[in-house]
Structure formats: C-alpha cells, structure tokens
C-alpha cells in the first residue's frame, strides 16, 4: 500500500501501489482542490477510522437484511392465507411455490446476517478498541521508563507473549484486552515516536514463528528496503511462515509482516547483531539510523 495526503485539505488515504503514480495527477475526491502527495506520517488514526467505517457499513447491511426478513415474513403470511383460500389445486401449487421462495429467502438472509455478525465481532467493540489504542500508544511510547530499555518485541503473538512474561519484559509487548490492526498500529507508532528499538523474536520450533533463511539473507543485503518490496518478498518467499498467512482460506501478510512494513515505511532498518550472551548466535532488530 502507498499512503497519500491531500495538499489542500490534508485528508490521508491508502492506495494500492499500482495506482500510486496515477494518483499524483488526480485531484482530491473530497475538496477537489488539492493534489495527492506522498505521505509517510502516522497512519493508525486513518486505519482506525477505516475500521469504524467498515463496521458501520456491516451494521447497515444487517439492518437492511433484517428489514427484508420482516417484509418477507409478511409476504409469506399473505401467501399462506391465499393458499388456504385457494379454490383449485393449481392455485394452491402457485401459492406453495411462493411460500417456499419466501422460506428460502429468509434462510438465505439469515445466513448472511450470521456471517456479517461474525465479521463485526472480529473488529471488536469500537469504543474499547479506540480506548485501548490510546493506552497501547502511550505504553509503547513510555517503554523505556517501564521496562528499563527503549525496546519492544515483535513476532508470533503466542511465542512473544510467553517469552515476555517477566516484570521487566512484559511492558515491551502489546498487552491490552482488545485488538484490531488499527490498535496494533497505534502501539507500533507509539514505539516509533520514542525511537524505540524493535526486536524480532523468532522460534525455530514452528514455521509460523520464524523467517526462512533466504528471506533473512535478502534483508541483510537490503536492510532498509521499501515496505512494498518487503511485502512482495513476504508473498513470494514467506508463505507458511511468520511473514505470510496461508491457512483457513486466507492468503495475506501476517500482522508481524505488516508491523515490519510500517517500521520500514518510517525509516527503520534491519540490523543483524551478535548476542552478548552467545556471540555465535544472532539477534535481529529494527532501528532508526543514528
């Protein structure tokens, strides 16, 4: 994704890289005065707003379908009365067909509502998400004072959570009751505002908790690669790992990959360092250049 800001009204939008150059010549679709210019500032509020909008659209669709179900019930009741009053068998068959159609419609709409409710649930309670986004930002921004080091951990959520269970390390992870990508990004941007170091925690015991050696080599060769290039690398070389999720019918970057892309977008670079406790082993961090 590429981020752009209107030169006149300041609106921020994300677009697919495919359209980035085309947009530079188009006016803003809000004020129709400014031009789209590249933007590399904070995006959490934009993403949270997009999530709010998507939830509102889902809720409106549910309300529409529920109204349609009620209207279909009323139609079914009318068809039922006409069926009972039918004078011939042929007339009765027509009403039977209409009743079956009403039943099928009600079932179909009901299934769609169930799906929509599940999608709404995945976005979380928006008031709680908004509240925790602020908490997460401040926690990451102040990690130096709470953990003794200006350092945050990223990686597989389960592994990082188990690793960072101590009093000193726990403040270095995202630790709030609710979650959404916008909230997650707020936490990342809190760390960025503090110029925190982000340490990548890998667990070789699980493919979804580690990064393939060929990808790590690419990151050594280009530690400050563009976020779009990084995400394309995740797609082509990181399937089934910490970088690309391809289970349960999904095919997308992992949240860790998006965290890293957000850091690269903000000027962070990969560094591969020897561990002080075991110089032969390597630790991977993302830092802002001095």
C-alpha positions in Angstrom: 0.0 0.0 0.0 1.1 3.6 -0.7 -0.1 6.5 1.6 -1.1 9.9 0.2 -2.2 13.2 1.7 -4.2 15.9 0.0 -2.1 19.1 -0.4 -5.2 21.2 0.4 -7.5 19.6 2.9 -5.0 17.2 4.5 -7.1 14.0 4.0 -4.9 10.9 4.2 -5.7 7.8 2.1 -4.0 4.4 1.3 -3.9 3.1 -2.2 -2.5 0.1 -3.9 1.0 0.8 -5.3 -0.4 0.0 -8.8 -2.2 3.3 -8.7 0.4 5.5 -6.9 1.7 7.3 -10.0 -1.8 7.8 -11.5 -3.0 9.4 -8.2 -0.2 12.0 -8.3 -2.0 13.7 -11.2 -5.6 13.4 -9.8 -7.4 15.9 -7.5 -8.6 15.0 -4.1 -12.0 13.5 -4.2 -13.1 15.4 -1.0 -12.2 19.0 -1.6 -11.4 18.7 -5.4 -8.7 21.4 -5.0 -5.6 19.7 -3.7 -3.4 17.0 -5.3 -2.4 13.7 -3.8 1.2 13.8 -2.4 3.2 11.0 -0.8 2.8 10.8 2.9 5.0 8.9 5.4 3.5 10.1 8.7 1.3 8.2 11.3 -1.4 6.0 9.9 -3.1 4.5 13.0 -5.9 7.0 13.1 -6.6 6.5 9.4 -6.7 2.8 9.8 -8.9 3.0 13.0 -11.3 5.3 11.1 -11.4 2.9 8.2 -12.3 0.1 10.6 -15.1 2.2 12.1 -16.5 2.9 8.7 -16.3 -0.7 7.7 -18.2 -1.8 10.8 -20.8 0.9 10.2 -21.3 -0.5 6.7 -21.7 -4.0 8.0 -24.2 -2.9 10.6 -26.2 -1.1 8.0 -26.3 -4.2 5.8 -27.5 -6.2 8.8 -30.3 -3.7 9.4 -31.3 -3.8 5.8 -31.4 -7.6 5.7 -33.4 -7.8 9.0 -35.9 -5.4 7.5 -36.1 -7.6 4.4 -36.7 -10.7 6.5 -39.6 -9.0 8.3 -41.1 -7.9 4.9 -40.7 -11.5 3.6 -42.4 -12.9 6.7 -45.4 -10.6 6.0 -45.4 -11.7 2.4 -45.3 -15.3 3.5 -48.2 -14.8 5.8 -50.3 -13.3 3.0 -49.3 -16.2 0.7 -50.3 -18.7 3.4 -53.8 -17.2 3.7 -54.2 -17.2 -0.1 -53.0 -20.8 -0.2 -55.6 -21.8 2.5 -58.4 -20.0 0.5 -57.3 -21.4 -2.9 -60.2 -22.7 -4.9 -58.2 -25.2 -7.1 -55.2 -27.4 -6.8 -53.3 -25.4 -9.4 -53.9 -22.2 -7.5 -52.6 -23.9 -4.3 -49.5 -25.0 -6.1 -48.7 -21.4 -7.1 -49.0 -20.3 -3.5 -46.9 -23.2 -2.3 -44.2 -22.2 -4.6 -44.3 -18.6 -3.3 -44.2 -19.8 0.3 -41.1 -22.0 -0.5 -39.4 -19.0 -2.1 -40.1 -16.9 1.0 -38.7 -19.6 3.2 -35.6 -19.8 1.1 -35.2 -16.1 1.1 -35.5 -15.9 4.9 -32.9 -18.7 5.4 -30.5 -17.0 2.9 -30.8 -13.6 4.5 -30.4 -15.2 8.0 -27.1 -16.9 7.0 -25.8 -13.7 5.6 -26.6 -11.9 8.8 -24.7 -14.6 10.8 -21.7 -14.0 8.6 -21.9 -10.3 9.0 -22.2 -10.6 12.8 -19.1 -12.7 12.8 -17.2 -10.0 10.8 -18.5 -7.3 13.1 -17.2 -9.3 16.1 -13.8 -9.6 14.5 -13.5 -5.8 14.5 -14.1 -5.7 18.2 -16.2 -3.2 20.3 -15.2 0.0 18.7 -15.3 2.1 21.9 -13.0 -0.4 23.6 -10.7 -0.6 20.6 -10.4 3.2 20.5 -9.7 3.4 24.2 -7.0 0.6 24.1 -5.4 2.1 21.0 -4.6 5.2 23.1 -3.4 3.0 26.0 -1.2 1.0 23.7 0.4 4.1 22.1 1.3 5.5 25.4 2.6 2.2 26.7 4.9 1.8 23.7 6.0 5.4 23.8 7.0 5.1 27.5 8.5 1.6 27.4 11.9 2.9 28.4 10.5 4.0 31.8 8.5 0.8 32.5 11.0 -1.8 31.3 14.4 -0.1 31.7 15.2 -0.2 28.0 13.8 1.6 25.0 13.0 -1.7 23.3 9.8 -3.5 22.1 9.3 -7.1 20.9 7.5 -8.3 17.7 6.9 -11.8 16.4 4.4 -14.6 16.8 1.9 -13.3 19.4 1.8 -16.6 21.3 5.6 -17.0 21.4 6.4 -13.4 22.2 3.7 -13.4 25.0 5.3 -16.5 26.6 8.8 -15.1 26.2 8.0 -11.7 27.7 6.2 -12.8 30.9 8.6 -11.3 33.3 8.1 -8.0 35.1 10.7 -6.2 33.0 9.9 -7.7 29.7 6.1 -7.6 29.8 5.9 -3.9 29.1 7.8 -4.5 25.9 4.9 -6.3 24.2 1.4 -5.2 23.1 -0.6 -6.0 26.2 -4.2 -4.8 26.1 -7.6 -6.7 26.3 -8.7 -5.9 22.8 -7.2 -6.0 19.4 -7.5 -4.7 15.8 -4.9 -3.8 13.2 -5.6 -0.1 13.9 -4.9 -0.7 17.6 -1.8 -2.7 16.8 -0.5 0.1 14.5 -1.1 2.6 17.3 1.2 0.5 19.5 3.9 0.4 16.7 3.6 4.1 16.2 4.0 4.8 19.9 7.3 3.0 19.7 8.3 4.9 16.6 7.6 8.2 18.3 10.0 7.1 21.1 12.6 5.9 18.5 12.4 2.5 20.2 14.3 -0.5 19.0 12.0 -3.3 17.8 13.5 -6.7 18.5 12.3 -9.6 16.3 11.7 -12.7 18.3 11.8 -16.0 16.3 11.0 -19.5 17.4 12.5 -22.2 15.1 10.2 -24.9 16.5 7.2 -23.5 14.5 7.3 -22.3 10.8 4.7 -19.7 11.7 7.1 -18.2 14.3 10.2 -17.9 12.2 11.6 -16.5 8.9 13.2 -18.6 6.1 16.9 -18.2 5.7 16.7 -17.0 2.1 14.4 -14.1 3.2 16.8 -13.2 6.0 19.6 -13.1 3.5 17.6 -10.7 1.4 17.1 -8.5 4.4 20.8 -8.5 5.2 21.5 -7.3 1.6 18.9 -4.6 1.7 18.2 -3.7 5.4 16.2 -0.6 4.6 14.2 -1.9 1.7 10.9 -0.2 0.7 7.8 -1.6 2.5 6.2 -2.6 -0.8 9.3 -4.6 -1.8 9.3 -6.2 1.7 5.7 -7.3 1.4 6.2 -8.7 -2.1 9.2 -10.7 -0.7 6.9 -12.0 2.1 4.3 -13.1 -0.5 6.8 -14.8 -2.8 9.2 -16.3 -0.3 7.5 -16.3 3.0 4.4 -18.4 2.6 3.6 -20.5 5.6 5.9 -18.6 7.9 5.9 -15.7 10.3 5.6 -13.4 7.3 2.7 -14.8 5.2 -0.5 -16.4 6.5 -2.0 -19.0 4.1 -4.3 -21.1 6.3 -8.1 -21.2 6.8 -8.7 -20.0 3.3 -6.7 -16.8 3.8 -3.7 -15.5 1.8 -2.3 -12.3 3.3 0.6 -10.8 5.1 0.8 -11.7 8.8 0.4 -9.0 11.4 4.1 -9.2 12.1 4.9 -8.6 8.4 2.6 -5.5 8.5 4.3 -4.3 11.7 7.7 -4.6 9.9 6.4 -2.9 6.8 5.1 0.0 9.0 8.6 0.3 10.5 10.3 0.3 7.1 7.9 2.9 5.9 9.0 5.1 8.9 12.7 4.8 8.1 13.6 1.8 10.3 16.3 -0.6 9.1 17.1 -4.2 9.9 20.3 -4.9 11.9 21.8 -8.3 12.5 23.8 -8.4 15.7 25.7 -10.9 17.7 24.1 -11.8 21.1 26.2 -10.6 24.1 25.4 -13.9 25.9 26.3 -16.1 22.9 28.3 -14.3 20.2 27.9 -17.1 17.7 24.1 -16.6 17.7 22.3 -13.7 16.0 19.6 -11.3 17.1 17.6 -9.3 14.6 16.4 -5.8 15.4 14.8 -2.9 13.5 16.2 0.5 14.4 16.2 4.1 13.1 19.6 5.1 11.7 21.6 7.4 14.0 
